[in-house]
């Protein structure tokens, strides 16, 4: 009996798994299928192969299924003497086999397969019939017998059947046949569209694609047979123009533009499978119209699109068809440019397939043909020369000097011909600059290596030995012991021995010194070449702005004492559009100094820096002035008044950097002297002063709301040039910030949010009536830390946006605006429609919330769990933690059921939540973000995305708290519960892998940015002992901070001079350690392991560590690891 019950349960589980597999393979979600394809059966594997685009594996799998089906059916029919090959195989296996062949671009194999099948197709097998019709029109066999273009009795006309029939009708001018097929096929497509669910785009796309194909055919008919309208009675004078007249050529060009626009729209988001059928139909239409050149051009576009999408078999098929049916020798004389483009694409395709040497050989052979004559354009030659040099650099087939010469020739060719702007020029300049920069960095690494230091020490030692020998020779000379003959040659033996020893030792020294000089000359040349062409790249276009700008500033901050570097960058900062330089205005301003001496002043660094800041403040005041005023107010304390060094304000020792305060004051005065910006500077100053006074305003003893001060309202009455501080202002490349919604007035009241410093929640209205809520803070927290972390998250969003895999998943981090006004005051943009995870789960009183509403019988309350973990002894932590988690059921999935009632919205928001958790977890892990207790994670009630606040503990400083944080990010039972039944499998794991993969691929850019952040002289991120103590306060205080206010340490953000035992050397050591850890993470090296892990292995380890009960039980009790 038990066996029957077990078999029944297993059967139902298998049915459920198959249902989930069918669902996830049919919806437009790329990751969920990995969680449900758990079985090792053939069907699950085939679904995964199809989903991943591994059509070669799918082909082998369907072949095995066809063989097995044929064998089984052959055995069943052997009694009736029926041959196995006469028995039709499984329809599903046949369709899968043909789909795999089609996706691999094996058209001739498909045709051979159909020729081996019976001529007729069964009435119930309409999909196989459609596949057969598609094979016929793709192969250009629309002129074959009518058996392949006649509708089966009782079956509606399919799209591919209509395409095949219409192509035949288009060729022969059969108006009635074309019109009837288009009408019936359109009718059937619209009927299917009307019955489809609109919850998933993937279910609608096929019908949209079919309608676009039919529209393409109608437009082709109207072009070829303009007098035989499909919607009107035929006109007298039948005939076609088909591009033979000037009017026809104009119509053809217009038609091609329309078709390309449709193809681009269908293929948006790297959806080649939707774009490819339209490209194939366009090629077939051109062949029917007899337009061989346009057909060849379409094949070229197909090859490019397929290669860029990673469908190399499609690209190979298109390229092969180009070289066979449209051979360059048969092309007209004016098609030489197209022939050249085909060969270049062939080389790119071979490179993508890993055939580097052949690809380089082809590109080099094309260079002479690409070299223009006197009237020709240099653009194709420069593009190909630069591409060839890039390939040579990656393969090391030639020397660095030869590669640089080729890249330099390509760049100079564009500059001399006046084509130094545009996408091609931007790419050419970047390749040259990046390669020169790589060579420069290699020399830098060589000079910092132990081998180099050893070699220099040897040279120094030999120099000292030579100096001793020379001194001995000089003493002999002074004593008159050196004997010379009439020719001036030394004749005495001892002196000759000394000269020989000196000569012998000087030869290797001179050789090494010449080599060192050559290396240093190369280093200087590579640096100048990199700086010059990074400058050209920024002027040419915007494709590489992010990488180039951060690298330029990294080089500038590192080499600020070099006059040549400052001279080159001063030119760049004058000529490059200023909006491209705004991303690091925080870090630029923090290096200001009013000193009139020293290496940074004498090298021109300060003059270049202040000139740049003046330009940014004048041209982009809303993005620059607040940073300058924050530095100018560097002597303002918690009470808003100017403080002197050594004063104690609010328990915090004040250290004033008078140098930076004076420099900022002088620069603001220079900007205010500009007539165009004088009024804006004055109004921004008034606004900031109002906020500083508002932040210093004492709160009521009971924390009750209070009226907004009338004096501050009067002081901010006429600020028509200042936008609301927390409102986003898009950067305008033209530097025209007219007609922006400006500040109008503050709200009537001030409310206080719980926390140590009682931040003030206010309302701010703009000129169009929008209300902006802001959190104004004054206390011991340096909000500059949160501002810099938001800057880093914005950078990660830019990196994720550039990757197709993360872009289509819409992976991003929710950011908010943080504006410091002084070391002790500032504001944060209030994140609307959010609730802290802790408040939803336990309520603000810790006795309500979802855990109270959905509490199961026998479950513990949150307070009971807290007390149990708080009182547990060290050797009982794991046992107590297991007991608590077993009696505290996760309930976060109810948030989605309560908030998003519609099934489609519920699914989309849960998916968005899971993706948001994944990207925040990976970004937080890379940056070492700690203190992720449930008050510091918000849930968006509209999008279900998570929002992380209180970002003061970064770069793994959580490991140095009194109770060290042992997990890489928060992935407790409730966080996982919100992801649904699949947990961390499927969406969470895949999005973690995609995010971490993109971050690792862009590690050079990220390391560059983080290095600039870490070495920022004003960014004091290292945890002090007092800060660690304040982060983990007495347990009774846990949870008293607001969801929008950090529980920051008193000493976190203090200048290093105010903390005993800290100095610049120690700060640099901390910075280097943090940078080393970040490099190790981006290389996949964890936990002291010498071997780097792949992305999947690294994510697997992180997910295990984040959920490891041995680590969670040792977390600080206020972190609530059971929640």
Buried (B, 14 or more C-beta within 10 A) or exposed (E): EEEEEEEEEEEEEEEEBBEBBEEBBEBEBBBBBBBBBEBEEEBBBBBBBBBEBBBEBBBBBBBEBBEBBBEBBBEEBEEEEEEBEEBBBBBBBBBBBBBBBBBBBBBEBBBEBBEEEEEEBEEEBBBBBBBBBBBBBBBBBBEEEEEBBEBBEEBBBBBBBBBBBBBBBBBEBBBEBBBBBBBBBBEBBEEBBEEBEEBBEBBBBBBBBBBBBBBBBBBBBBBBBBEBBBEEEEEEEEEBBBBEEEEBEEBBEEBBEEBBEBBEEBBEEBBBBBBBBBBBBBBBBBBBBBBBBBBBBBBBBBBBBBBBBEBBBBBBBBBBBBBEBBEBEEBEEEBEEBBBBBBBBBBBBBBBBEBBEBBBBBBBEBEEEBBBEEEEEBBBBBBBBBBBBBBBBEEEBBEBEEBBEBBBBBBBBBBEBEBBEEEBBBBBBBBBBBBBBBBBBBBBEEBEEEEBEEBEEEBEEBBEBBEEBBEBBEEBEEEEEBBEEEEEEBEEEBBBEBBEBBEEBBEEBEEBEEEBEEBEEBBBBBBBBBBBBBBBBBBBBBBBBBBBBBBBBBBBBBBBBBEBBBEBBBBBBEEBBBBBBBBBBBBBBBBBBBEEEEEBBEBBBBEBBBBBBBBBBBBBBBBBBBBBBBBBBBBBBBBBEBBEBEBEBBEBBBBBBEEBBBBBBEBBEBBBEBEEBEEBBBBBBBBBBBBBBBBBBEBEEEEEEBEBBEEBBEBBEEBEBBBBBBBEBEBBEEBEBEEBBBBBBBBEEBBBBBBBBBBBBBBBBBBEEEEBBBBBBBBBBBBBBBBBBBBBBEBBBBBBEEBEBBBBBBBBBBBBBBBBBBBBBBBBBBBEEBBBBBBBBBBEEBEBBBBBEEBEEEBBBBEEBBBBBEEBEEEBBBEBBEBBBEBBBBBBBBBBEEBBEEEEBBBBBBBBBBBBBBBBBBBBBBBBBBBBBBBBBBBBBEBBBBBBBBBBBBBBBBBBBEBBBBBBBBBBBBBBBBBBEBBBBBBBBBBBBBBBBBBBBBBBBBBBBBBBBBBBBBBBBBBBBBBBBBBBBEEEBBBEBBBBBBBBBBBBBBBBEBBEEBEEEEBEEBBEBBBEBBBBBBEBBBEEEEEEBEBBEBBBBBBEBBBBBEBBBBBBBBBBBBB
